[in-house]
Amino acid sequence: MKEALRDMLPLFSVTRHANYAGSARIYLQQMQLLPQTHPWLHDQFMQGNHVIRRSDRFWAGLYPDFCIEQTLMRAGKSQGGLTHGRGMTETVHTTWLSTLTECSSVHDGMVNLTNVDKHTVEHAEVTDARVKRNRLDLGLQTYSPFRFSDNARLISLATGVAASSDDGVNCYLASDLGYAAQQRWNGKHFGDIKVPKSDKNKTLTSS
């Protein structure tokens, strides 16, 4: 995980995602110090206890922020939640959050009583309907890059567009450009991090 995030830092820089680039650097530093600052939590992560599972299906692990978005936030915005027919006061917030666990127990009890739980170990992404829809949504035609005698030209496999030397396309240098930008940020505070336009790489679509 740390290695993947570290490799993404230069790409955050050249794509001008300043918030991602800055926050990811802080997060990476905190994770590298985690064995010393929070050894118990580090041991839990190393054992694979870094996701939340709401079912026994394959590939069903959710990161905590995703789980909050899919459960707590959805419940608050649905019928009977905080944003429908209730006052947005601190008392209402506290009461609603405090009763969520009890409501969940009642829901589980009703599911077991009526036997309407639709449990399957098959992930939604591998069903025939989802695979068919993904193929329709893809709709891409691959263009051969070998139809040009000039091998130095950058060619899009999706659109067939070929870059010329005058276009200034440098997306293939994204890692090197981003690493140089990250080096300039060393020793700076988070609020002082800026991503100038000159650091952004130029792609085929922007040329």
Backbone as a ProteinNet text record, in pm:
[ID]
protein_1_A
[PRIMARY]
MKEALRDMLPLFSVTRHANYAGSARIYLQQMQLLPQTHPWLHDQFMQGNHVIRRSDRFWAGLYPDFCIEQTLMRAGKSQGGLTHGRGMTETVHTTWLSTLTECSSVHDGMVNLTNVDKHTVEHAEVTDARVKRNRLDLGLQTYSPFRFSDNARLISLATGVAASSDDGVNCYLASDLGYAAQQRWNGKHFGDIKVPKSDKNKTLTSS
[TERTIARY]
83.8	0	87.2	188.1	272.9	352.4	398.2	474.7	388.3	262.9	172.8	143.6	121.1	93.8	216.8	332.8	456	477.1	443.1	457.3	355.4	243.9	140.6	169.9	256.2	284	326.6	420.4	456.8	340.4	253.5	139.7	38.6	21	-65.7	-12.3	118.6	179.8	160.1	191.9	187	44.6	-52.6	-192.3	-258.7	-178.5	-221.9	-332.3	-325.5	-414.3	-339.6	-336.5	-255.5	-300.5	-431.1	-479.8	-439.6	-453.4	-411.1	-260.3	-184.8	-38.9	9.5	-46.1	-3.6	-52.2	-179.4	-235.3	-172.4	-144.5	-84.5	56.5	129.4	263.3	254.3	159.5	142.1	98.2	3.9	-45.7	67.4	151.4	260.7	361.1	388.3	479.3	421.4	291.5	227.9	228.8	207	205.9	345.3	448.3	583.9	622.4	562.5	589.1	490.4	394.7	289.1	343	446.6	497	545.4	592.9	639.9	529.1	440.6	337.3	216.8	176.8	60.9	92.2	174	215.8	100.4	-1	-114.6	-190.3	-215.2	-286.1	-204.8	-73.5	11.8	3.3	1.5	-10.4	-143.8	-250	-381	-381.7	-321.3	-313.9	-233.8	-122.8	-38.1	-108.4	-207.4	-285.8	-402.4	-415.1	-522	-649.2	-649.6	-770.9	-781.4	-786	-797.4	-920.2	-1011.6	-1134.8	-1253	-1370.8	-1495.1	-1572.1	-1616.8	-1693.4	-1836.6	-1929.9	-2071.1	-2137.8	-2062.8	-2113.7	-1995.9	-2026	-1923.6	-1888.5	-1935.6	-1906.7	-1759.4	-1711.9	-1575.4	-1558	-1440.1	-1403.7	-1502.3	-1557.8	-1660.1	-1605.2	-1473.2	-1416.8	-1425.6	-1466.7	-1482.2	-1392.5	-1328	-1253.5	-1352.2	-1311.1	-1405.2	-1473.8	-1400.7	-1465.9	-1572	-1547.8	-1649.8	-1771.1	-1744.8	-1854.2	-1941.2	-1877.7	-1953.2	-2040.5	-1984.3	-2061.1	-2180.1	-2160.1	-2264.3	-2368.3	-2338.9	-2434	-2482.5	-2393	-2433.4	-2486.5	-2413.4	-2456.5	-2583.6	-2593.8	-2713.4	-2835.3	-2815	-2926.8	-2971.5	-2876.8	-2912.9	-2987.4	-2967.2	-3030.5	-3153.2	-3183.5	-3298.3	-3423.6	-3535.7	-3661.3	-3652.8	-3686.7	-3676.4	-3543.1	-3452.2	-3321.2	-3321.5	-3202.3	-3190.6	-3244.3	-3231.7	-3266.1	-3409.4	-3491	-3629.5	-3722.5	-3784.7	-3887	-3835.6	-3707.7	-3654.3	-3581.6	-3576.3	-3501	-3353.2	-3269.5	-3125	-3065.5	-3101.8	-3049.4	-2952.4	-2874.4	-2776.9	-2845.6	-2960.6	-3033.7	-3082.5	-3133.6	-3180.3	-3064.4	-2949.9	-2831.5	-2791.6	-2783.9	-2740.7	-2837.6	-2967.3	-3068.6	-3066	-3054.6	-3055.6	-2934.5	-2816.3	-2695.7	-2697	-2751.1	-2751.4	-2845.3	-2947.1	-3044.9	-3015.3	-2908.6	-2878	-2849.1	-2773.9	-2741.3	-2866.4	-2959.1	-3082.8	-3167.8	-3174.2	-3250.1	-3190.2	-3056.4	-2990.4	-3025.6	-3031.8	-3069.1	-3211.4	-3301.5	-3440.5	-3447.5	-3371.2	-3369.8	-3320.1	-3210.6	-3157.7	-3257.8	-3326.9	-3426.8	-3541.8	-3589.7	-3697.4	-3652.5	-3527.5	-3475.3	-3471	-3423.1	-3416.5	-3556.1	-3650.5	-3786.5	-3858.4	-3843	-3914	-3834.4	-3706.3	-3621	-3615.4	-3592.4	-3586.2	-3445.1	-3347.7	-3209.6	-3159	-3122.6	-3072	-2919.8	-2872.5	-2728.9	-2668.6	-2560	-2487.4	-2339.5	-2257	-2112.3	-2055.8	-2141.6	-2095.7	-2090.2	-1979.2	-1965	-2045.6	-2099.7	-2184.9	-2111.2	-1979.4	-1903.7	-1882.1	-1904	-1879.2	-2008.1	-2121.9	-2246.3	-2253.1	-2330.8	-2341.4	-2396.6	-2494.1	-2553.8	-2452.4	-2370.6	-2272.2	-2161.8	-2117.7	-2015	-2065.9	-2189.7	-2246.9	-2258.1	-2300.2	-2313.2	-2178.1	-2076.3	-1942.9	-1889	-1916.9	-1872.3	-1941	-2068.6	-2140.1	-2090.3	-2061.8	-2014.2	-1873.3	-1794	-1655.6	-1650.2	-1705	-1720.4	-1593.8	-1478	-1352	-1302	-1239.5	-1176	-1025.1	-950.9	-806.2	-741.7	-658.3	-586.8	-441.2	-393.4	-257.6	-157.2	-58.7	43.2	154.5	148.9	258	232.1	127.5	100.4	186.5	259.1	348.8	492.4	569.8	710.3	794.4	743.8	815.7	778.1	862.4	831.8	837.5	890.6	903.4	773.5	674.1	548.3	461	398.4	307.6	169.4	108.9	-17.2	-117.7	-238.7	-345.4	-405.4	-409.7	-469.5	-621.3	-680.3	-826	-880.8	-811.8	-864	-783.3	-658.9	-574.6	-503.8	-521.2	-456.5	-306.9	-226	-80.7	-27	64.2	124	244.2	261.2	378.3	479.6	596.1	701	666.9	578.8	541.4	433	370	260.1	310.9	433.6	488.4	431.4	379.6	323.5	435	419.8	523.5	466.1	348.7	285.5	366.5	450.2	533.3	645.3	663.8	762.9	696.4	573.8	496	567.3	624	689.3	810.4	891.2	1010.2	972.6	872.4	829.7	768.1	688.2	626.4	727	828.7	932	1008	1037.4	1106.4	1021.8	890.1	799.9	795.2	791.7	789.7	918.3	1028.9	1155.4	1154.4	1087.8	1079.8	992.7	908.8	820.2	886.1	1000.6	1067.1	1097.1	1062.3	1087.4	981.9	875	769.7	651.6	575	452.2	341.2	241.6	132.4	64.7	41.5	-26.3	55.1	186	271.6	289.6	230	245.4	159.4	220.8	151.7	191.2	97.3	124.7	108.3	216.6	206.6	170.2	118.2	78.7	198	316.2	435	469.6	419.1	446.4	349.9	243	142.3	192.1	179.4	220.5	114.3	156.2	67.2	34.2	-95.1	-142	-188.3	-227.5	-276.2	-405.5	-490.1	-618.6	-603.3	-496.6	-476.6	-389.6	-335.5	-246.5	-326.9
-120.5	0	125.3	128.4	246.3	264.2	153.4	161.9	213.7	167.4	213.2	362.3	407.4	549.4	634.5	585	658.5	672.8	568.8	576.1	670.4	694.7	783.1	930.1	962.3	1101.9	1184.7	1137.7	1218.7	1241.5	1142.7	1157.2	1258.2	1264.4	1367.5	1506.9	1520.6	1651.5	1696.7	1609.6	1651.1	1664.5	1604.3	1622.2	1736.8	1808.9	1928.1	1898.2	1781.9	1750.1	1786.5	1915	1964.3	1906.8	1895.7	1842.5	1696.9	1617.3	1478	1468.4	1547.8	1541.1	1578.6	1685.2	1728.2	1636.4	1598.3	1511.9	1373.7	1323.7	1190.7	1188.5	1298.5	1304.8	1296.8	1370.4	1366.2	1227.6	1170.5	1036.7	933.8	943.1	848.7	861	983.2	1003.7	944.3	962.9	907.5	754.5	695.4	549.8	491	562	512.7	516.1	606.4	615.5	535.7	470.2	399.5	291	212.5	111.3	171.5	295.1	358.6	434	499.9	581.7	499.7	400.5	317.4	171.4	105.3	-32.2	-131.6	-117.2	-210.5	-197.5	-73.9	-51.6	-103.1	-85.2	-135.3	-287.8	-354.7	-500.8	-545	-472.7	-506.4	-490.1	-382.8	-361.4	-472.4	-512.1	-615.5	-751.2	-771	-894.6	-889.6	-778.1	-765.4	-705.5	-656.4	-600.3	-450.9	-417.5	-276.9	-249	-345.2	-325.7	-369.8	-326.2	-363.4	-456.3	-567.6	-663.9	-670.6	-638.9	-644.2	-770.1	-852.8	-979.4	-1074.3	-1201.3	-1302.5	-1319.8	-1231	-1243.7	-1218.1	-1272	-1248.4	-1101.3	-1046.5	-909.4	-807.4	-834.5	-746.1	-657.3	-652.2	-566.5	-419.9	-336.5	-193.4	-116.6	-12.9	76	156.4	198.8	266.2	387.5	469.3	587.5	548.5	440.9	392.6	341.1	270.1	213.6	322.8	430.2	543	605.7	621.2	681	593.8	460.1	370.2	335.3	360.4	325.9	449.2	514.4	625.2	742.8	783.9	898.5	866.8	746.2	709.4	704.7	650.9	644.6	783.6	876.7	1012.1	1089	1051.2	1124.7	1054.2	934.1	860.1	895.9	836.4	862.7	819.8	909.1	882.3	921.1	972	1012.9	1156.1	1211.3	1344.5	1453	1435.2	1542.6	1534.5	1443.8	1430.8	1437.5	1551.4	1565.2	1578.7	1612.8	1629.4	1763.5	1816.4	1938	1908.5	1992.6	1969.5	2032.1	1977.3	2027.4	1925	1968.4	1879.6	1763.2	1790.2	1684.3	1578.1	1622.8	1527.4	1443.8	1508.6	1436	1327.2	1363.1	1269.1	1152.4	1184.3	1079.3	984.7	1040.1	957.3	864.6	917.4	835.4	729.8	764.9	672	554.1	571.7	464.5	380.9	412.7	337.1	190.6	164.1	25.1	-54	9.4	-59.8	-86.1	11.8	-8.1	-119.9	-129.1	-236	-372.7	-381.3	-508.7	-548.3	-449.9	-477.4	-522.7	-458.1	-494.9	-637.9	-673	-808.6	-911.5	-876.1	-967.3	-990.5	-885.6	-898.8	-978.4	-958.6	-1034	-1182.9	-1217.1	-1357.5	-1418.4	-1338.1	-1387.7	-1415.4	-1325.2	-1338.8	-1414.5	-1442.7	-1519.3	-1455	-1324.4	-1253.4	-1207.1	-1254.6	-1214.1	-1277.9	-1194.6	-1242.1	-1251.9	-1364.1	-1382.8	-1460.1	-1410.6	-1478.7	-1449.9	-1549.1	-1531.1	-1472.3	-1455.3	-1403.5	-1251.3	-1195.1	-1049.9	-993.3	-873.3	-812.7	-789.5	-768.6	-737.9	-859.1	-981.6	-1100.4	-1165.1	-1102.8	-1157	-1136.5	-1220.3	-1212.2	-1077.3	-1025.5	-897.3	-783.7	-782.7	-676.2	-686	-807.9	-826	-779.2	-810.9	-769	-617.7	-554.9	-409.3	-341.5	-397.6	-339.4	-345.2	-453.1	-464.3	-361.4	-336.8	-237	-96.5	-70.6	62.3	89.4	-14.5	4.2	68.2	0.3	57.6	115.6	58.2	111.2	28.2	95	28	48.7	-58.6	-50	-18.3	84.6	124.6	79.5	16.5	-35.2	79.4	81.2	186.3	159.8	46.6	8	49.8	129.6	170.9	290.7	350	460.7	409.6	457.4	417.5	487.4	601.7	676	620.9	541.1	478.3	574.7	695.1	790.2	865.1	850.8	922.2	851.7	931.7	878.5	865	746.8	716.9	665.6	717.9	672.5	543.7	439.8	313.6	322.2	418.3	430.1	510.8	619.9	709.3	704.5	653.7	651.8	782.9	882.4	1012.2	997.6	1054.5	1048.5	1188.4	1196.9	1325.4	1353.4	1480.8	1522.9	1586.5	1612.8	1671.4	1813.3	1880.3	2018.1	2026.5	1915.3	1917.1	1930.7	1893.9	1905.4	1807	1695.3	1595	1530.1	1531.1	1476.8	1387.8	1330.3	1248.6	1123.9	1081.1	964.1	996.8	1125.5	1168.2	1206.6	1161	1204.1	1172.4	1053.7	1015.9	1104.8	1131.5	1214.4	1358.5	1414	1551	1562.9	1463.9	1466.9	1451	1368.5	1351.1	1481.8	1553	1681.5	1781.9	1780.8	1871.1	1836.4	1706.9	1664.9	1705.8	1701.3	1741.6	1889.4	1971.8	2114.9	2142.9	2048	2066.9	2028.2	1965.3	1921.3	2040.9	2026.9	2132.5	2240.2	2228.9	2330	2285	2382.7	2353.3	2317	2247.8	2202.8	2320.3	2429.3	2544.1	2616.1	2591	2657.9	2577.6	2459.1	2375	2428.9	2456.2	2504.3	2417.6	2403.6	2327.6	2422.2	2481.4	2573.9	2500.9	2576.2	2516.2	2457.1	2511.2	2460.8	2318.8	2275.9	2140	2037.4	2084	1989	1928	1796.9	1731.7	1750.1	1741	1763.7	1631.5	1603.5	1477	1495.4	1386.6	1391.9	1471.5	1460.4	1530	1680.1	1722.3	1865.6	1931.9	1854.2	1911.7	1964.5
0	0	0	89.3	96.1	-32.5	-90.3	-213.6	-328.4	-334.9	-441	-427.7	-306	-284.3	-316.2	-279.3	-308.5	-458.2	-534.2	-679.2	-741.7	-672.2	-725.7	-700.6	-607	-573.3	-694.1	-777.6	-894.4	-990.8	-1003.4	-1094.8	-1042.5	-911.4	-854.1	-886.9	-889.3	-913.4	-1057.1	-1153	-1293.8	-1344.9	-1276.3	-1314.9	-1238.6	-1157.9	-1085	-983.2	-922.4	-810.6	-681.3	-651.5	-540	-406.4	-385.1	-257.3	-239	-346	-337.8	-315.2	-389.2	-380.2	-240.4	-183.8	-51.1	58.5	52.5	157.5	155.2	36	24.7	84.4	70.1	130.5	282.9	340.5	486.4	531.2	458	492.8	485.5	381.4	365.9	480.7	521.7	634.9	763.5	783.6	903.5	901.6	784.8	774.8	797	753.4	774.1	922.3	998.3	1142.1	1226	1161.4	1234.7	1328.1	1291.1	1386.4	1517.3	1515.3	1637.9	1710.6	1633.9	1696.9	1742.3	1662.6	1695.7	1660.8	1742.1	1708.4	1700.5	1789.1	1783.9	1653	1610.2	1484.9	1367.1	1371.6	1264.1	1255.1	1368.4	1367.8	1308.4	1339.5	1283.8	1132.5	1083.5	939.3	871.5	931.8	873	870.1	957.3	957.9	859.7	788.9	690.3	742.1	865.8	925.5	895.9	767.8	730.1	644	635.5	561	646.4	606.6	672.9	580.4	633.7	553.9	607.1	521.4	558.1	505.3	431.9	381.3	362.4	331.7	311	163.7	78.7	-63.5	-91.1	-202.3	-242.8	-281.7	-254.8	-293.6	-236.9	-121.7	-65	46.1	63.8	166	128.4	221.1	197.6	294.1	242.1	330	414.3	534.3	624.4	563.2	482.5	425.8	324.6	246.7	154	228.9	337.7	415.9	475.7	521.8	576.3	468.1	347.8	238.6	200.2	199.8	151.4	257	381.1	486.8	561.9	634	719.3	637.8	533.5	454.1	376.2	323.7	249	339.7	460.3	554.5	595.8	608.5	648.3	541.7	414	304.1	247.8	296.1	245.8	326	287.8	355.7	501.6	591.9	734	794.1	711.1	759.4	809.4	822.7	879.9	788.7	659.8	566.5	515.9	570.8	526.2	646.5	665.8	768.1	910.1	926.9	1061.8	1071.8	1192.2	1214.4	1228	1169.7	1172.7	1298.1	1413.6	1540.3	1600	1697.9	1759.4	1831	1892.5	1962	1864.5	1750.6	1649.3	1596.5	1572.6	1524.9	1624.2	1751.4	1854.3	1867.9	1869.4	1883.3	1764.7	1645.7	1524.4	1519.9	1550.4	1549.1	1658.6	1775.5	1888.7	1867	1784.2	1762.3	1638.4	1565.7	1444.3	1474.3	1581.3	1614.1	1650.4	1723	1759.6	1635.8	1546	1421.8	1338.1	1338.9	1264.3	1321.5	1453.6	1516.4	1480.8	1480.1	1442.3	1297.3	1211.4	1069	1050	1117.1	1105.6	1156.5	1265	1318.2	1221.2	1155.1	1057.9	935.6	894.7	780.2	812	931.2	969.6	987.6	1036.7	1059.2	927.9	833.2	705.4	601	628.7	537.8	398.7	395.3	267.1	236.3	312.3	289	160	63.4	-65.1	-56.6	-7	14.5	-101.9	-153.2	-259.5	-243.7	-278.6	-269.8	-398.6	-496.9	-625.1	-622.1	-663.6	-666.3	-782.3	-761.9	-864.8	-995.1	-989	-1109.7	-1199.5	-1150.1	-1231.7	-1281	-1256.8	-1309	-1459.7	-1525.9	-1672.5	-1716.9	-1643.6	-1681.7	-1671.4	-1564.5	-1547.9	-1653.1	-1682.9	-1786	-1921.4	-1953.6	-2080.9	-2089	-1980.1	-1979.9	-1990.3	-1923.3	-1933.1	-2074.7	-2144.5	-2283.1	-2372.4	-2346.3	-2425.3	-2394.6	-2266.5	-2227.1	-2277.8	-2294.6	-2336.5	-2473.6	-2572.3	-2706.2	-2765.5	-2737.3	-2788.1	-2905.7	-2998.9	-3111.1	-3100.3	-3105.6	-3090.4	-3224.1	-3224.8	-3344.8	-3333.9	-3437	-3435.1	-3438.4	-3348.6	-3349.9	-3450.7	-3517.8	-3607.7	-3752.6	-3777.2	-3914.1	-3955.4	-3861.3	-3890.7	-3892.6	-3986.2	-3993.5	-3887.1	-3836.9	-3734.4	-3597.7	-3538.3	-3411.1	-3293.7	-3314.2	-3204.6	-3177.5	-3262.2	-3244.5	-3141.8	-3056.6	-2955.3	-3017.2	-3007.4	-3074.5	-2972.5	-2978.7	-2890.6	-2945.5	-2863.5	-2905.6	-2912.2	-2842.6	-2837.5	-2953.7	-2992.3	-3096.2	-3225	-3218.2	-3336.1	-3364.4	-3278.4	-3297.7	-3272.3	-3361.3	-3348.3	-3320.6	-3225.3	-3189.3	-3277.7	-3309.8	-3386	-3291.4	-3341.9	-3258.6	-3215.3	-3288.6	-3255.5	-3148.6	-3114.6	-3017.1	-2874	-2849.3	-2715.2	-2615	-2663.2	-2573.3	-2491.3	-2360.6	-2273.4	-2163.2	-2187.1	-2083.3	-2051.3	-2144.2	-2117.4	-2018.2	-1989.9	-1890.5	-1758.2	-1738.1	-1621.7	-1490.6	-1478.5	-1353.4	-1324.7	-1427	-1407.7	-1374	-1444.2	-1417.9	-1278.1	-1241.7	-1110	-998	-1019.5	-917.2	-895.8	-1005.3	-992.5	-916	-941.4	-869.5	-721.1	-690.6	-550.6	-478.5	-547.9	-487.6	-449.3	-527.2	-496.7	-375.5	-337.5	-222.5	-90.8	-96.3	27.2	117.9	245.2	341.6	347.3	266.8	265.1	350.2	399.5	471.4	372.5	424.9	338.4	267.4	340	280.2	174.9	171	73	-55.3	-61.8	-180.3	-293.8	-405.2	-523.9	-643.5	-735.9	-857.9	-976	-1025.1	-1138.1	-1267.2	-1362.2	-1489.5	-1563.3	-1538.2	-1607.3	-1565	-1447.7	-1401.6	-1458.4	-1519.9	-1571.8	-1702.3	-1712.3	-1836.2	-1943.7	-2068.6	-2182.4	-2245.7	-2257.3	-2312.9	-2457.2	-2518.8	-2656.5	-2666.6	-2566.6	-2570.3	-2550.7	-2482.4	-2457.1	-2562.9	-2656.5	-2758.7	-2876.2
[MASK]
+++++++++++++++++++++++++++++++++++++++++++++++++++++++++++++++++++++++++++++++++++++++++++++++++++++++++++++++++++++++++++++++++++++++++++++++++++++++++++++++++++++++++++++++++++++++++++++++++++++++++++++++

